[in-house]
Structure formats: C-alpha cells, structure tokens
C-alpha cells in the first residue's frame, strides 16, 4: 500500500484511465452548449472553480450533463440534469485522506496494489451532499488495472476484478 508511484506518473495514469473509461454514450460538448441553468448551478456551487469541460449522456430517458471543474488543483465532476439540479458530485481526493476502514479493506483485498486515483462519490439531494462511496483506480501486484468502489466503512460494493468477484461469491 505504501509503494505509491511518482506524482507525475500517477497523474498521467489517472488522466489516461479516466479518459479511457468514458462511457460510450457520453459525448463531449462545448461549454456554450450547456443549458444555462446547469452552468449557473455549477458556478454557484463552485465559485472559485474553473470549468474545464462538459459532456452529455442519456440516463434512461433523461438527458444528463457532466461538468468538469478544477478547484484547488483537484478535479471535480458535477452530474446534473438540464434544470440545473445537481445529482452526483465526484471529487478527486488524496489516498492518504481515505478513512482507515477503506485502507484496511485495500490492504486485505489488494495487497501491494498501487493507488492510481481516488474519488469520493456524493449523491446530492436538496442541495446536501451525502458521501456514498469511494471509487479507486488500482494497479494490482500482478500489474492489472482495476476499478474498485468501497463504502466509507470498508465494504466493497463493486470491482471490475473478476477473480475478486468469484472469491466474494464463494463467501456467500
């Protein structure tokens, strides 16, 4: 867990993974194509942030927007509807800021993995953020890139590591 990569490499990997993981139905759009209410909501929520990009996608029958903000050197992705209602916020955080139960889960389930990036995922209701889980990009000891979602108390809610999924099924 302590064998973190040099900062520059970590940042480059995080950007590459984030770009490669973009959903197929997600389409980058120019900022002037964002609905005015959506843009205003993001600016109001992050007045010191720099809006650096946006995308749109269908979520079922609903058109959703994702606005990319840089604030304090960190990436924040704001997901909202055309009416400007923020539904999800994804905030980049440092691995050292993860709670102890999450660190313990990582050490137990992914020994010697390198953390590439970490996001805190918040659901937003009535303007209030509620931390749902952490989303981590890892490089495992066997050099496999995986994404893991872990609740604040340390429970894994999903990962894209098929081997881990099979182990979890055996425990049930």
C-alpha positions as a Python dict, from the first residue, in 0.01 Angstrom:
ca = {
    (1, 'X'): (0, 0, 0),
    (2, 'X'): (292, 232, 65),
    (3, 'X'): (459, 188, -275),
    (4, 'X'): (299, 491, -443),
    (5, 'X'): (421, 590, -787),
    (6, 'X'): (590, 923, -851),
    (7, 'X'): (334, 1201, -862),
    (8, 'X'): (376, 1287, -1230),
    (9, 'X'): (327, 927, -1344),
    (10, 'X'): (29, 888, -1113),
    (11, 'X'): (-139, 1197, -1254),
    (12, 'X'): (-77, 1088, -1613),
    (13, 'X'): (-215, 739, -1545),
    (14, 'X'): (-522, 880, -1375),
    (15, 'X'): (-595, 1105, -1670),
    (16, 'X'): (-542, 821, -1917),
    (17, 'X'): (-765, 582, -1724),
    (18, 'X'): (-1036, 844, -1678),
    (19, 'X'): (-1031, 923, -2049),
    (20, 'X'): (-1038, 557, -2150),
    (21, 'X'): (-1326, 483, -1911),
    (22, 'X'): (-1557, 744, -2059),
    (23, 'X'): (-1890, 581, -2134),
    (24, 'X'): (-1964, 507, -2495),
    (25, 'X'): (-2288, 706, -2482),
    (26, 'X'): (-2118, 1008, -2326),
    (27, 'X'): (-2047, 1289, -2572),
    (28, 'X'): (-1815, 1581, -2503),
    (29, 'X'): (-1985, 1915, -2567),
    (30, 'X'): (-1867, 2277, -2580),
    (31, 'X'): (-1943, 2479, -2267),
    (32, 'X'): (-2169, 2713, -2463),
    (33, 'X'): (-2396, 2413, -2536),
    (34, 'X'): (-2468, 2353, -2166),
    (35, 'X'): (-2814, 2462, -2053),
    (36, 'X'): (-2790, 2798, -1875),
    (37, 'X'): (-2944, 2655, -1555),
    (38, 'X'): (-2688, 2374, -1543),
    (39, 'X'): (-2396, 2610, -1594),
    (40, 'X'): (-2532, 2853, -1333),
    (41, 'X'): (-2575, 2571, -1079),
    (42, 'X'): (-2213, 2459, -1118),
    (43, 'X'): (-2082, 2815, -1096),
    (44, 'X'): (-2289, 2875, -783),
    (45, 'X'): (-2167, 2551, -620),
    (46, 'X'): (-1801, 2610, -711),
    (47, 'X'): (-1749, 2987, -746),
    (48, 'X'): (-1370, 2951, -716),
    (49, 'X'): (-1356, 2658, -958),
    (50, 'X'): (-1256, 2667, -1322),
    (51, 'X'): (-1498, 2490, -1555),
    (52, 'X'): (-1276, 2297, -1795),
    (53, 'X'): (-1517, 2082, -1994),
    (54, 'X'): (-1854, 1915, -2022),
    (55, 'X'): (-2030, 1611, -2163),
    (56, 'X'): (-2385, 1490, -2207),
    (57, 'X'): (-2536, 1144, -2194),
    (58, 'X'): (-2869, 968, -2169),
    (59, 'X'): (-2952, 807, -1835),
    (60, 'X'): (-3253, 602, -1931),
    (61, 'X'): (-3491, 862, -2074),
    (62, 'X'): (-3320, 1156, -1900),
    (63, 'X'): (-3056, 1374, -2060),
    (64, 'X'): (-2780, 1436, -1806),
    (65, 'X'): (-2478, 1664, -1812),
    (66, 'X'): (-2138, 1617, -1656),
    (67, 'X'): (-1938, 1932, -1595),
    (68, 'X'): (-1565, 1909, -1521),
    (69, 'X'): (-1433, 2159, -1267),
    (70, 'X'): (-1079, 2223, -1141),
    (71, 'X'): (-1061, 2367, -791),
    (72, 'X'): (-763, 2376, -560),
    (73, 'X'): (-566, 2158, -800),
    (74, 'X'): (-829, 1882, -783),
    (75, 'X'): (-1079, 1753, -1038),
    (76, 'X'): (-1450, 1769, -951),
    (77, 'X'): (-1713, 1618, -1182),
    (78, 'X'): (-2065, 1750, -1133),
    (79, 'X'): (-2350, 1545, -1278),
    (80, 'X'): (-2677, 1728, -1319),
    (81, 'X'): (-2994, 1748, -1522),
    (82, 'X'): (-3091, 2019, -1769),
    (83, 'X'): (-3287, 2202, -1498),
    (84, 'X'): (-2965, 2257, -1306),
    (85, 'X'): (-3037, 2007, -1031),
    (86, 'X'): (-2710, 1854, -916),
    (87, 'X'): (-2749, 1481, -861),
    (88, 'X'): (-2395, 1348, -814),
    (89, 'X'): (-2058, 1502, -733),
    (90, 'X'): (-1733, 1313, -786),
    (91, 'X'): (-1438, 1474, -605),
    (92, 'X'): (-1076, 1376, -655),
    (93, 'X'): (-905, 1320, -320),
    (94, 'X'): (-567, 1202, -194),
    (95, 'X'): (-528, 836, -97),
    (96, 'X'): (-399, 944, 243),
    (97, 'X'): (-739, 1104, 310),
    (98, 'X'): (-928, 774, 282),
    (99, 'X'): (-1077, 654, 612),
    (100, 'X'): (-900, 374, 800),
    (101, 'X'): (-1165, 109, 718),
    (102, 'X'): (-1110, 171, 345),
    (103, 'X'): (-732, 142, 386),
    (104, 'X'): (-778, -185, 575),
    (105, 'X'): (-1003, -324, 300),
    (106, 'X'): (-746, -230, 37),
    (107, 'X'): (-460, -388, 232),
    (108, 'X'): (-661, -708, 286),
    (109, 'X'): (-809, -748, -63),
    (110, 'X'): (-545, -582, -283),
    (111, 'X'): (-208, -630, -110),
    (112, 'X'): (76, -440, -273),
    (113, 'X'): (-163, -261, -511),
    (114, 'X'): (-74, 89, -620),
    (115, 'X'): (-343, 353, -599),
    (116, 'X'): (-361, 550, -921),
    (117, 'X'): (-658, 774, -839),
    (118, 'X'): (-929, 818, -578),
    (119, 'X'): (-1266, 991, -599),
    (120, 'X'): (-1521, 1048, -327),
    (121, 'X'): (-1868, 1000, -477),
    (122, 'X'): (-2150, 1205, -328),
    (123, 'X'): (-2522, 1187, -401),
    (124, 'X'): (-2689, 1525, -377),
    (125, 'X'): (-3042, 1569, -253),
    (126, 'X'): (-3198, 1903, -164),
    (127, 'X'): (-2856, 2061, -210),
    (128, 'X'): (-2691, 1840, 54),
    (129, 'X'): (-2402, 1609, -29),
    (130, 'X'): (-2411, 1256, 111),
    (131, 'X'): (-2092, 1051, 76),
    (132, 'X'): (-2191, 723, -89),
    (133, 'X'): (-1859, 552, -167),
    (134, 'X'): (-1502, 589, -286),
    (135, 'X'): (-1404, 494, -639),
    (136, 'X'): (-1042, 386, -675),
    (137, 'X'): (-830, 303, -976),
    (138, 'X'): (-567, 50, -875),
    (139, 'X'): (-276, -132, -1033),
    (140, 'X'): (-263, -471, -864),
    (141, 'X'): (54, -656, -770),
    (142, 'X'): (18, -853, -1096),
    (143, 'X'): (4, -523, -1294),
    (144, 'X'): (-368, -540, -1368),
    (145, 'X'): (-563, -211, -1377),
    (146, 'X'): (-893, -231, -1188),
    (147, 'X'): (-1162, -2, -1052),
    (148, 'X'): (-1296, -65, -702),
    (149, 'X'): (-1588, 100, -522),
    (150, 'X'): (-1573, 93, -143),
    (151, 'X'): (-1819, 227, 115),
    (152, 'X'): (-1672, 458, 385),
    (153, 'X'): (-1690, 175, 641),
    (154, 'X'): (-1481, -51, 417),
    (155, 'X'): (-1734, -268, 236),
    (156, 'X'): (-1652, -337, -131),
    (157, 'X'): (-1963, -266, -336),
    (158, 'X'): (-1812, -343, -675),
    (159, 'X'): (-1491, -407, -854),
    (160, 'X'): (-1400, -499, -1205),
    (161, 'X'): (-1163, -772, -1095),
    (162, 'X'): (-1329, -1099, -1199),
    (163, 'X'): (-1111, -1303, -965),
    (164, 'X'): (-1226, -1100, -666),
    (165, 'X'): (-1589, -1133, -775),
    (166, 'X'): (-1553, -1512, -780),
    (167, 'X'): (-1398, -1511, -432),
    (168, 'X'): (-1682, -1296, -298),
    (169, 'X'): (-1940, -1537, -443),
    (170, 'X'): (-1776, -1830, -261),
    (171, 'X'): (-1808, -1643, 72),
    (172, 'X'): (-2189, -1616, 36),
}
